[in-house]
Structures are given as structure tokens and as C-alpha cells.
Amino acid sequence: MTPLSEKAALVTLVRNGHRSRQAYAELVEEAGSATAVLALEQLLEPEAAEEVATWEAEGIKLVSVLDPDYPENLRAVHDRPPLIFVAGELRPEDARAVAVIGSRRASGDGLAAARPIAEHLVERGFTVLSGLAAGIDTAAHTAALDKGGRTVAVIGTGLRTAYPPQNKELQRRIARECAVVSQFWPDDPPSRRSFPMRNAVMSGMGLATVIVEATHTSGARVQARLALAQGRPVFLREALLEQGWARELAARPGVHVFDDADQVTATVERLTATGALVS
């Protein structure tokens, strides 16, 4: 694990530095040390070590981009964050993950479709990623847990916050049985900016993104765009093609339309057979 001094240095860089998070991820990897970058940036390290120790005593692990526990797939993308916070435990098998996402205000048809997709992924040995939102996300997480599989929630708030509030117990259950991941400071509330950032981490952690149900204003469209930019395939449920935005997206390279979950896993297995995360 990354030493406490390294974690404190990284916290100070991200919180007080003048560069983007992505820039600090690259600088720290190039230097091999957050402490070295901190010295070059000439930033002071006030109470960060004590803060990190408090988080970890509470069960909130800070995982640096230099840490071997940093998610393997996320490390491979250009917009990886320099640090993430984890409640629970990420496992090596979580590299074999697929994001299942969709509308917060899901229809009965969407909810009915989300559960068997998540169950199928679990049966095939995949971890189900989702964003802990109401609707499709909740259905995907719950189905994976009920099936006895792995699910990881990637959230758009700090780990001390539950959003939406009604998913507080689900968040606790996922942290207890699997893992909840955030790139935000533990006390951070939700914001309009935080959810697209969450989507980038979720798509980066997965081998693919599956959109079960969405409208033209849905954040699922944001994740589709981010996933394609990261070289990850996107799967659209065939029912979505009734909408113009979905038909336009389906025409893009790297986007696959499916009407059966077997098509998703067969395609993901084929695309990742050589270890290359490409669409």
C-alpha cells in the first residue's frame, strides 16, 4: 500500500495545486512519487496526513494511482483520477466488469430488463458496475447482490454522503459486501459537475457500458460518449432505437445494439480476448 506520507502529498496536490486532476495523475506516475511532485510544486502539506489517517480509521481507503490496488482498467484511460476513495474492498476480479446504467425515472419495462442483464453478467463471472442512482442503477446493483455476485457502485458524491438518500442502506450493503468508489472528498455533496466525472470513472473501470434505458437528457448519454473516447464499447438495448439520439449513437464505431444479454457478454469476451480494451 502507498505510505501515509505519499497519500498526504497526493491529497495536498489535488486539493491545493493549480493543475488538473488528470495532470497530477500523469506527473505523479512520471515521477513515481507524489512527494517529489509536491516538492517541485512548492506546496505546503498542512494537515493532510492526519486527515488521511482519520478517513482510513473510518474505513475509507485512499487509493493512489501509484498503488497496486488502483483499478487496472481505470489506470489505462487518459482521464484517470490521481486518487480514488474506496469503502469496502476492490478485488482483482473486478477488472472483469461491465457497467449497467440507465434512467433514474425508469419504466417498468426498463426495470424488468435491467435485472436479467445484471444476473446474466454475474452468471458469466462479471462484476456489475453502476452509479447507485434511482431506477436502472438500483435494479442492476440489487440484482447482482441478490444473485450472489460482485457489484461496485461508483458514486458522484463523497463516501460520507448517500445520494439519493433512499439508497443509503443499499450503499452500506454494497460497501459491506463489495465496494463503493468515489473520486471526491468524503464530505463532498452531489453537484452537476460531479456526475459526469463519476461517469468517466465508471466507464474507465469497466470493459464496456450497457445502456438499458435512457432519454435524450440522460446522463447515460454522457457515459456513452466518455466510454467511446476511452476506447470502450457501448451496448444499447434495441428498444432504445425508437429514439433519434439512440439511432445516431448506434451508427458510431464501437456501439453495439443488443436484444439479448448473451450478445453483450459474447462481444465483450471477443473484444477483450487478447487483453486489449478496444472497441
C-alpha positions as CSV (number, residue, x, y, z in Angstrom):
1,M,0.0,0.0,0.0
2,T,1.0,3.6,-0.6
3,P,2.7,5.1,2.6
4,L,0.7,7.7,4.6
5,S,3.2,10.4,3.6
6,E,2.6,9.7,-0.1
7,K,-1.2,9.8,0.3
8,A,-1.0,13.0,2.2
9,A,1.2,14.5,-0.5
10,L,-1.2,13.5,-3.2
11,V,-4.2,14.9,-1.3
12,T,-2.3,18.2,-1.0
13,L,-1.5,18.3,-4.7
14,V,-5.1,17.6,-5.8
15,R,-6.7,20.0,-3.2
16,N,-4.2,22.9,-3.3
17,G,-2.4,22.6,-6.6
18,H,-3.1,24.6,-9.7
19,R,-3.2,21.8,-12.3
20,S,-6.0,19.5,-13.3
21,R,-6.5,16.1,-11.6
22,Q,-5.5,14.4,-14.8
23,A,-2.3,16.4,-15.0
24,Y,-1.4,15.4,-11.4
25,A,-2.1,11.7,-12.2
26,E,0.4,11.9,-15.1
27,L,3.0,13.9,-13.1
28,V,2.9,11.5,-10.2
29,E,3.2,8.5,-12.4
30,E,6.1,10.0,-14.3
31,A,7.9,11.0,-11.1
32,G,7.0,7.8,-9.3
33,S,6.2,9.8,-6.2
34,A,3.6,12.3,-5.1
35,T,6.1,13.7,-2.5
36,A,8.6,14.5,-5.3
37,V,5.9,16.4,-7.3
38,L,4.8,18.2,-4.1
39,A,8.4,19.4,-3.6
40,L,8.6,20.7,-7.2
41,E,5.2,22.4,-6.8
42,Q,6.5,24.1,-3.6
43,L,3.2,23.4,-1.8
44,L,2.9,23.0,1.9
45,E,1.4,19.9,3.4
46,P,-0.6,21.1,6.4
47,E,-3.0,18.6,8.0
48,A,-3.3,16.1,5.1
49,A,-1.6,13.2,6.9
50,E,-3.9,13.5,9.9
51,E,-6.9,13.8,7.6
52,V,-6.0,10.6,5.6
53,A,-5.5,8.7,8.9
54,T,-9.0,9.8,10.1
55,W,-10.5,8.6,6.8
56,E,-8.8,5.3,6.9
57,A,-9.8,4.7,10.6
58,E,-13.3,5.3,9.4
59,G,-13.0,2.6,6.8
60,I,-12.5,5.0,3.8
61,K,-9.4,3.8,1.9
62,L,-7.5,6.3,-0.2
63,V,-6.0,4.5,-3.3
64,S,-3.3,6.4,-5.2
65,V,-2.7,6.0,-8.9
66,L,0.7,4.5,-7.9
67,D,-0.9,1.9,-5.6
68,P,-1.1,-1.6,-6.9
69,D,-4.8,-1.7,-5.7
70,Y,-5.7,1.1,-8.1
71,P,-8.2,-0.4,-10.6
72,E,-6.4,-1.9,-13.5
73,N,-8.8,-0.8,-16.2
74,L,-9.0,2.8,-14.9
75,R,-5.3,3.1,-14.9
76,A,-5.4,2.5,-18.7
77,V,-7.6,5.5,-19.6
78,H,-6.4,9.1,-20.4
79,D,-8.7,10.8,-17.9
80,R,-8.0,8.6,-14.8
81,P,-8.1,10.5,-11.5
82,P,-4.9,10.6,-9.4
83,L,-6.7,9.1,-6.4
84,I,-9.9,7.4,-5.5
85,F,-11.6,6.6,-2.2
86,V,-13.0,3.1,-1.5
87,A,-15.4,1.8,1.1
88,G,-15.3,-2.0,1.1
89,E,-12.9,-4.0,-0.9
90,L,-12.0,-3.9,-4.6
91,R,-10.8,-7.3,-5.8
92,P,-8.6,-8.3,-8.8
93,E,-11.6,-10.0,-10.4
94,D,-13.4,-6.6,-10.6
95,A,-11.2,-5.9,-13.6
96,R,-13.7,-8.1,-15.4
97,A,-16.5,-5.6,-15.0
98,V,-19.3,-4.2,-17.1
99,A,-21.3,-1.0,-16.3
100,V,-25.1,-1.3,-16.4
101,I,-26.8,2.1,-16.4
102,G,-29.9,4.0,-17.4
103,S,-32.7,6.3,-16.4
104,R,-33.4,7.4,-12.8
105,R,-37.1,7.5,-13.6
106,A,-37.1,4.1,-15.2
107,S,-40.2,2.5,-16.7
108,G,-41.5,-0.9,-15.7
109,D,-40.1,-2.3,-18.9
110,G,-36.6,-0.8,-18.2
111,L,-36.5,-2.2,-14.7
112,A,-37.7,-5.6,-15.9
113,A,-34.8,-5.6,-18.5
114,A,-32.1,-4.4,-16.1
115,R,-32.4,-7.3,-13.6
116,P,-31.8,-10.2,-16.0
117,I,-28.9,-8.3,-17.7
118,A,-27.2,-7.9,-14.3
119,E,-28.0,-11.5,-13.4
120,H,-26.6,-12.7,-16.7
121,L,-23.3,-10.8,-16.2
122,V,-22.9,-12.3,-12.7
123,E,-23.5,-15.8,-14.1
124,R,-20.7,-15.2,-16.6
125,G,-18.3,-14.1,-13.9
126,F,-18.5,-10.3,-14.5
127,T,-18.7,-7.6,-11.8
128,V,-21.7,-5.3,-12.3
129,L,-20.7,-1.6,-12.2
130,S,-23.3,1.1,-11.7
131,G,-23.8,4.6,-10.3
132,L,-26.2,3.9,-7.3
133,A,-28.8,6.2,-8.8
134,A,-32.5,5.5,-8.5
135,G,-34.1,3.4,-11.3
136,I,-31.9,1.3,-13.5
137,D,-28.8,1.6,-11.4
138,T,-30.6,0.4,-8.2
139,A,-32.1,-2.5,-10.1
140,A,-28.7,-3.6,-11.5
141,H,-26.9,-3.4,-8.1
142,T,-29.7,-5.2,-6.3
143,A,-30.0,-8.0,-8.9
144,A,-26.2,-8.6,-8.8
145,L,-26.3,-8.8,-5.0
146,D,-29.3,-11.0,-4.9
147,K,-27.6,-13.3,-7.3
148,G,-24.6,-13.6,-5.0
149,G,-22.3,-11.7,-7.4
150,R,-20.0,-8.7,-7.3
151,T,-21.2,-5.2,-7.8
152,V,-19.3,-2.0,-7.5
153,A,-21.0,1.4,-7.0
154,V,-19.2,4.4,-8.5
155,I,-20.8,7.5,-6.9
156,G,-21.0,11.2,-7.7
157,T,-20.5,12.3,-4.0
158,G,-18.1,11.7,-1.2
159,L,-18.4,8.4,0.6
160,R,-19.9,10.0,3.7
161,T,-22.9,11.1,1.6
162,A,-25.7,8.9,0.3
163,Y,-27.4,10.2,-2.9
164,P,-30.2,9.7,-3.4
165,P,-30.9,9.4,0.3
166,Q,-33.2,6.4,-0.1
167,N,-30.2,4.4,-1.3
168,K,-28.3,4.9,1.9
169,E,-28.9,1.3,3.1
170,L,-28.0,-0.1,-0.4
171,Q,-24.8,1.9,-0.4
172,R,-23.9,0.5,3.0
173,R,-24.7,-3.0,1.8
174,I,-22.6,-2.7,-1.3
175,A,-19.7,-1.3,0.9
176,R,-20.1,-4.2,3.3
177,E,-20.3,-7.0,0.7
178,C,-18.4,-5.5,-2.3
179,A,-17.1,-1.9,-2.8
180,V,-18.2,1.7,-3.3
181,V,-15.8,4.0,-5.2
182,S,-15.6,7.8,-5.3
183,Q,-13.1,10.3,-6.6
184,F,-14.5,13.1,-4.4
185,W,-13.5,14.2,-0.9
186,P,-15.5,12.2,1.6
187,D,-17.8,15.1,2.6
188,D,-18.5,16.3,-0.9
189,P,-22.2,16.8,-1.8
190,P,-23.7,16.0,-5.2
191,S,-23.3,18.6,-7.9
192,R,-24.0,19.0,-11.6
193,R,-20.2,18.7,-12.3
194,S,-19.7,15.6,-10.1
195,F,-21.9,13.2,-12.0
196,P,-20.2,13.4,-15.4
197,M,-16.9,13.0,-13.6
198,R,-18.4,9.9,-11.9
199,N,-19.4,8.6,-15.3
200,A,-15.8,8.9,-16.6
201,V,-14.5,6.8,-13.7
202,M,-17.3,4.2,-14.1
203,S,-16.7,3.8,-17.8
204,G,-13.0,3.7,-17.2
205,M,-13.3,0.9,-14.6
206,G,-15.4,-1.3,-16.9
207,L,-14.7,-3.3,-20.0
208,A,-17.9,-1.9,-21.5
209,T,-21.0,0.2,-20.8
210,V,-24.6,-1.2,-21.2
211,I,-27.4,1.4,-21.5
212,V,-30.7,-0.3,-20.6
213,E,-33.0,2.7,-20.8
214,A,-32.4,6.5,-21.3
215,T,-33.8,9.7,-22.8
216,H,-32.0,12.4,-24.8
217,T,-31.3,14.3,-21.5
218,S,-30.0,11.2,-19.6
219,G,-26.5,11.1,-18.0
220,A,-26.2,7.7,-19.7
221,R,-25.5,9.6,-23.0
222,V,-22.6,11.3,-21.3
223,Q,-21.2,8.0,-20.2
224,A,-21.6,6.6,-23.7
225,R,-19.5,9.5,-25.1
226,L,-16.8,9.1,-22.4
227,A,-16.6,5.3,-22.8
228,L,-16.1,5.6,-26.6
229,A,-13.4,8.3,-26.0
230,Q,-11.7,5.8,-23.7
231,G,-11.8,3.1,-26.3
232,R,-14.5,1.1,-24.5
233,P,-17.5,-0.4,-26.3
234,V,-21.1,0.7,-25.6
235,F,-24.1,-1.5,-25.8
236,L,-27.6,-0.1,-26.5
237,R,-30.7,-2.2,-25.8
238,E,-32.6,-2.5,-29.0
239,A,-35.8,-0.8,-27.6
240,L,-33.8,2.4,-27.4
241,L,-33.7,2.7,-31.1
242,E,-37.2,4.2,-31.1
243,Q,-35.4,7.5,-30.1
244,G,-33.4,9.6,-32.5
245,W,-30.4,10.1,-30.3
246,A,-30.0,6.3,-29.9
247,R,-30.2,5.7,-33.6
248,E,-27.5,8.4,-34.1
249,L,-25.3,6.8,-31.4
250,A,-25.8,3.3,-32.8
251,A,-24.2,4.4,-36.1
252,R,-20.9,5.2,-34.3
253,P,-18.0,2.8,-34.3
254,G,-17.7,0.9,-31.1
255,V,-21.5,1.0,-30.4
256,H,-23.4,-2.3,-30.5
257,V,-27.2,-2.9,-30.4
258,F,-28.4,-5.9,-28.5
259,D,-31.7,-7.6,-27.6
260,D,-30.3,-10.4,-25.5
261,A,-27.6,-10.2,-22.7
262,D,-25.8,-13.1,-24.3
263,Q,-24.8,-10.8,-27.2
264,V,-23.2,-8.4,-24.7
265,T,-21.0,-11.0,-23.0
266,A,-20.1,-12.7,-26.2
267,T,-19.0,-9.4,-27.7
268,V,-17.1,-8.3,-24.6
269,E,-15.3,-11.7,-24.4
270,R,-14.3,-11.4,-28.1
271,L,-13.1,-7.8,-27.8
272,T,-11.0,-8.4,-24.7
273,A,-9.7,-11.9,-25.7
274,T,-6.2,-10.5,-26.3
275,G,-6.3,-8.3,-23.3
276,A,-6.7,-5.1,-25.4
277,L,-9.5,-2.8,-24.1
278,V,-10.6,-1.7,-27.6
279,S,-14.0,-1.5,-29.3
